[in-house]
């Protein structure tokens, strides 16, 4: 591990931070044996933010929705091992057949952003909108990074789901059908899309705080707002700052700053390029040798890109280590345990969404897929 850091230093890569090695030196061989034994019965999905030790065994890598779609397009796979977080596995369960079983190797792998919007809190907010007479003119949109219960809420109330790639399209669609948008649960993606993509002003946006009476807003503010943002954020992307950008520009000449739209508005406003995880990957893949990049997204991905493109200088935008702690709960020991247990005929850690919630969640997802 020390030699790996030395190599990174020689390349000018600043993505320090190392995850611990697997405690069992035979774990990789056990993983290979279990994967081979499962054969075509199983499909392993690996999110881009996963550890390399997990990505090594993934049949498909991608963002959350791409992986859920991949599971749905492979109905022959009885067992879907989703190496991601809970809401991702829920989406896979919603889109796959009743014969398929979605497995999350560690049930503790949640998402802090998704957990910031509880169904009862969202219903309380909607009741306030109904009291003010604005619910019928408000289209709810939830980011893919939300629980199935929140996706179901949007589907039942005429709304849709969006990804970081199609948020602009989803919000444009919503404003053609209503006067307001209720955007859940990531305030930063909603604000950045509204202001930087749709041309709205910051004053058009208000933030609903579920922990305060009336969301911490006056009735007049809610009546005047065009975008009502839920007070949620990504604990990884939310930590990048304008100071990080100023520091890297002062330190590295000709550096290009590339960030995810879940970052704070001032970060996105001062970056050179902004886009989804897939956009970030493609930007680096298509960049010129010798180019310099400071990337504001999860560290596992940035480190992987730095290793894959040693002829480019790839830096982590923050100076401190910042893995997604919940995503990293899915490690090789958990994956091996899940595979070996499945081989005994016992189903473990199955993610199963209640039928009524799954129905309206799929309504919302289908609306997203039908967006023009």
C-alpha positions in Angstrom: 0.0 0.0 0.0 2.9 2.3 0.7 4.4 1.7 -2.7 1.1 2.5 -4.3 1.1 5.8 -2.6 4.6 6.4 -3.8 3.6 5.7 -7.4 0.7 8.1 -7.1 3.1 10.7 -5.8 5.5 10.2 -8.8 2.5 10.7 -11.1 1.5 13.9 -9.4 -1.7 12.4 -8.2 -3.2 13.7 -5.0 -5.8 11.2 -4.0 -4.4 10.2 -0.6 -6.2 7.8 1.6 -6.3 4.0 1.7 -8.9 1.6 2.8 -7.8 -1.4 4.9 -6.9 -4.6 3.2 -9.2 -7.6 3.5 -8.5 -9.4 6.8 -8.6 -12.8 5.2 -5.7 -13.3 2.6 -7.7 -16.2 1.0 -10.8 -13.9 0.5 -10.1 -13.2 -3.2 -9.9 -16.9 -4.0 -13.0 -17.6 -2.0 -14.8 -14.8 -4.0 -13.6 -16.3 -7.3 -14.8 -19.8 -6.3 -18.2 -18.6 -5.1 -18.7 -16.4 -8.2 -17.9 -19.3 -10.5 -20.3 -21.6 -8.6 -23.2 -19.1 -8.8 -22.7 -18.8 -12.6 -25.5 -17.3 -14.6 -27.9 -17.6 -11.7 -26.3 -14.4 -10.3 -25.5 -11.0 -11.5 -23.2 -8.7 -9.5 -23.8 -4.9 -9.9 -21.1 -2.5 -8.8 -21.7 1.2 -8.3 -18.9 3.6 -9.5 -18.2 4.6 -5.8 -17.4 1.0 -4.7 -14.1 -0.2 -3.6 -11.8 -1.8 -6.2 -12.0 -5.1 -4.4 -15.7 -5.2 -5.1 -15.6 -3.7 -8.6 -13.2 -6.5 -9.6 -16.2 -9.0 -9.3 -18.9 -6.7 -10.8 -20.5 -7.9 -14.0 -21.6 -4.3 -14.7 -20.5 -1.0 -13.3 -22.4 2.2 -13.5 -24.6 4.7 -11.7 -27.6 3.6 -9.7 -30.3 3.7 -12.4 -28.1 2.2 -15.1 -27.5 -0.8 -12.7 -31.2 -1.2 -11.9 -32.0 -1.2 -15.6 -29.3 -3.8 -16.2 -30.8 -6.1 -13.7 -34.3 -5.6 -15.3 -32.8 -6.4 -18.7 -31.4 -9.7 -17.5 -34.5 -11.6 -16.2 -32.5 -14.9 -16.4 -30.5 -13.8 -13.4 -32.3 -15.1 -10.3 -30.0 -13.4 -7.8 -29.1 -9.8 -8.1 -26.2 -8.8 -5.8 -26.4 -5.0 -5.7 -23.1 -3.5 -4.5 -24.4 -0.1 -3.8 -26.7 1.4 -1.1 -30.2 0.6 0.0 -32.2 3.0 -2.3 -30.4 1.5 -5.3 -31.4 -2.0 -4.4 -35.0 -0.8 -3.9 -35.0 0.6 -7.5 -33.7 -2.7 -8.8 -36.4 -4.6 -6.9 -39.1 -2.3 -8.4 -37.9 -2.8 -11.9 -37.1 -6.6 -11.9 -39.5 -9.5 -12.0 -41.1 -11.2 -9.0 -38.9 -14.2 -9.6 -35.7 -12.2 -9.2 -34.2 -11.6 -5.7 -32.2 -8.4 -5.0 -29.5 -8.9 -2.4 -27.7 -6.1 -0.6 -24.5 -7.6 0.9 -24.7 -5.3 4.0 -28.1 -4.0 5.1 -26.4 -1.1 6.9 -25.3 0.4 3.5 -27.7 3.3 3.4 -27.6 6.8 2.0 -27.5 9.8 4.2 -29.2 12.0 1.6 -32.0 9.5 1.1 -32.5 9.3 4.8 -32.9 13.0 5.1 -36.5 12.8 3.6 -38.8 10.6 5.6 -42.2 9.8 4.1 -44.2 11.2 7.0 -42.3 14.4 6.8 -42.9 14.8 3.1 -46.6 14.1 3.7 -46.7 16.9 6.3 -45.2 19.3 3.8 -47.7 18.3 1.2 -50.6 18.9 3.7 -49.2 22.4 4.1 -49.3 22.9 0.4 -52.9 21.6 0.3 -53.8 24.1 3.0 -52.4 26.9 1.0 -54.1 25.7 -2.2 -50.8 25.2 -4.1 -50.6 21.4 -4.1 -52.7 21.1 -7.3 -50.2 23.5 -9.0 -47.1 21.8 -7.6 -45.3 18.9 -9.4 -43.1 16.8 -7.1 -39.8 15.5 -8.4 -37.5 13.3 -6.5 -33.9 12.6 -7.2 -33.1 8.9 -7.9 -31.2 9.1 -4.6 -34.3 8.7 -2.5 -36.2 5.9 -0.8 -38.9 3.9 -2.6 -41.5 5.6 -0.3 -40.5 9.0 -1.6 -40.5 7.8 -5.2 -44.0 6.4 -4.5 -45.1 9.8 -3.2 -44.1 11.5 -6.4 -45.7 8.9 -8.6 -49.0 9.1 -6.7 -49.0 12.9 -6.9 -48.4 13.4 -10.6 -44.6 13.8 -10.3 -41.5 11.9 -11.6 -38.0 10.8 -10.7 -34.9 12.4 -12.1 -31.2 11.6 -12.3 -28.3 14.1 -12.2 -28.2 13.6 -16.0 -31.8 14.4 -16.8 -32.8 16.8 -13.9 -33.1 19.7 -16.4 -35.4 17.8 -18.6 -37.5 16.6 -15.7 -37.8 20.1 -14.2 -38.7 21.6 -17.6 -41.4 19.0 -18.0 -42.8 19.8 -14.5 -42.9 23.5 -15.1 -44.9 22.9 -18.3 -47.5 21.2 -16.1 -47.5 23.2 -13.0 -46.5 26.5 -11.5 -44.2 25.1 -8.9 -41.8 22.2 -8.3 -41.3 20.4 -5.0 -37.8 19.0 -5.4 -36.6 16.1 -3.1 -34.3 15.3 -1.4 -31.2 17.1 -2.6 -31.4 20.9 -2.4 -28.2 21.4 -4.3 -29.1 19.5 -7.4 -32.5 21.2 -7.5 -31.1 24.7 -7.0 -28.2 24.2 -9.5 -30.5 22.9 -12.1 -33.1 25.6 -11.6 -30.6 28.5 -11.6 -27.8 27.4 -13.9 -29.9 25.3 -16.4 -33.4 26.8 -16.4 -32.4 30.4 -15.8 -34.4 30.9 -12.7 -33.1 33.1 -9.9 -31.9 32.1 -6.4 -34.9 34.1 -5.1 -37.2 31.8 -6.9 -36.0 29.0 -4.7 -36.9 28.4 -1.0 -35.8 25.5 1.2 -38.3 23.5 3.2 -36.8 22.5 6.6 -38.8 19.5 7.9 -37.6 20.1 11.4 -39.2 23.6 11.6 -42.8 24.6 11.8 -44.1 25.4 8.3 -40.7 24.3 6.9 -39.2 27.4 8.4 -41.0 29.5 5.8 -43.8 31.9 5.8 -47.0 31.2 3.8 -46.1 34.1 1.5 -42.7 32.7 0.7 -44.3 29.4 -0.2 -46.9 31.1 -2.4 -44.3 33.1 -4.3 -41.7 30.4 -4.7 -41.3 28.5 -8.0 -39.0 25.8 -6.6 -39.5 24.4 -3.1 -36.3 22.5 -2.2 -36.2 19.9 0.5 -33.4 20.5 3.0 -31.2 17.5 2.1 -27.8 17.1 0.7 -25.0 14.5 -0.1 -22.6 14.2 2.8 -19.7 13.6 0.3 -20.5 16.2 -2.4 -21.7 18.8 0.1 -18.3 19.1 1.7 -16.5 20.6 -1.3 -16.1 24.3 -1.0 -15.2 27.4 -3.0 -12.0 27.5 -1.0 -11.1 24.1 -2.3 -11.4 25.5 -5.9 -9.4 28.6 -5.1 -6.7 26.6 -3.4 -6.2 24.1 -6.3 -6.2 26.9 -8.9 -3.5 28.7 -6.9 -1.5 25.5 -6.5 -1.8 23.9 -9.9 -1.6 25.9 -13.2 -4.0 25.2 -16.0 -6.1 22.9 -13.8 -9.7 22.2 -14.8 -12.2 21.8 -12.0 -14.8 19.1 -12.7 -17.6 18.6 -10.1 -20.9 16.8 -9.6 -24.1 18.8 -9.5 -24.8 17.6 -6.0 -22.1 20.1 -4.9 -23.0 23.4 -3.3 -24.1 26.2 -5.6 -21.0 28.3 -5.2 -18.8 25.3 -6.1 -20.8 24.4 -9.2 -20.9 28.1 -10.2 -17.1 28.3 -10.1 -16.2 25.0 -11.7 -15.2 24.5 -15.3 -17.3 21.5 -15.9 -20.3 20.1 -14.0 -22.0 16.7 -14.6 -23.1 13.3 -13.4 -20.8 10.5 -12.4 -20.9 9.1 -16.0 -20.2 12.6 -17.3 -17.2 12.9 -15.1 -15.8 9.5 -16.2 -16.4 10.4 -19.9 -14.8 13.8 -19.5 -11.6 12.2 -18.2 -11.6 9.4 -20.8 -11.9 12.0 -23.6 -9.3 14.4 -22.1 -5.9 15.0 -23.5 -2.8 13.4 -22.1 -1.0 15.9 -19.9 -4.2 17.7 -18.9 -4.7 18.5 -15.2 -8.0 17.9 -13.4 -9.3 18.5 -9.9 -12.4 16.4 -9.4 -15.1 16.9 -6.8 -16.8 13.6 -6.3 -16.4 10.4 -4.3 -12.7 9.5 -3.7 -12.9 5.8 -4.8 -13.9 6.9 -8.3 -11.2 9.7 -8.4 -8.5 7.3 -7.4 -9.6 4.8 -10.0 -9.5 7.4 -12.7 -6.1 8.5 -11.5 -4.7 4.9 -11.8 -6.4 4.4 -15.2 -5.0 7.6 -16.7 -1.5 8.0 -15.3 -0.6 10.4 -18.2 -3.0 12.9 -16.8 -2.7 14.7 -13.5 -5.8 13.9 -11.5 -6.4 15.5 -8.1 -9.0 15.1 -5.5 -10.6 18.5 -5.0 -10.7 18.3 -1.3 -7.5 18.1 0.8 -9.0 15.5 3.2 -10.0 11.9 2.6 -13.7 11.6 1.7 -15.0 8.2 0.9 -18.8 7.6 1.0 -18.8 5.8 4.3 -22.1 4.0 3.7 -21.2 2.9 0.2 -17.9 1.5 1.6 -19.8 -0.8 4.0 -20.1 -3.1 1.0 -16.7 -4.7 1.0 -15.2 -8.0 -0.1 -16.0 -9.8 3.2 -19.7 -8.9 2.9 -19.8 -9.8 -0.8 -18.1 -13.2 -0.1 -20.4 -13.9 2.8 -23.5 -13.2 0.7 -22.4 -15.3 -2.2 -21.3 -18.3 -0.1 -24.6 -18.2 1.9 -26.6 -18.0 -1.3 -24.8 -21.1 -2.4 -26.1 -23.0 0.6 -29.7 -22.2 -0.6 -30.4 -19.6 2.0 -31.5 -16.1 0.8 -30.0 -13.3 2.9 -30.4 -9.6 2.9 -33.2 -9.6 0.3 -34.5 -6.1 -0.5 -38.3 -6.3 -1.1 -40.4 -3.2 -1.7 -44.0 -3.3 -0.5 -46.3 -3.8 -3.5 -48.3 -0.5 -3.1 -45.1 1.5 -2.8 -43.5 -0.4 -5.7 -46.6 0.4 -7.9 -46.4 4.2 -7.6 -42.6 4.2 -7.6 -42.7 2.5 -10.9 -45.3 5.0 -12.1 -42.8 7.8 -11.3 -39.9 5.9 -12.9 -41.9 5.2 -16.0 -42.8 8.9 -16.3 -39.1 9.7 -16.2 -38.4 7.2 -18.9 -41.1 8.8 -21.0 -39.7 12.3 -20.7 -39.3 13.9 -24.1 
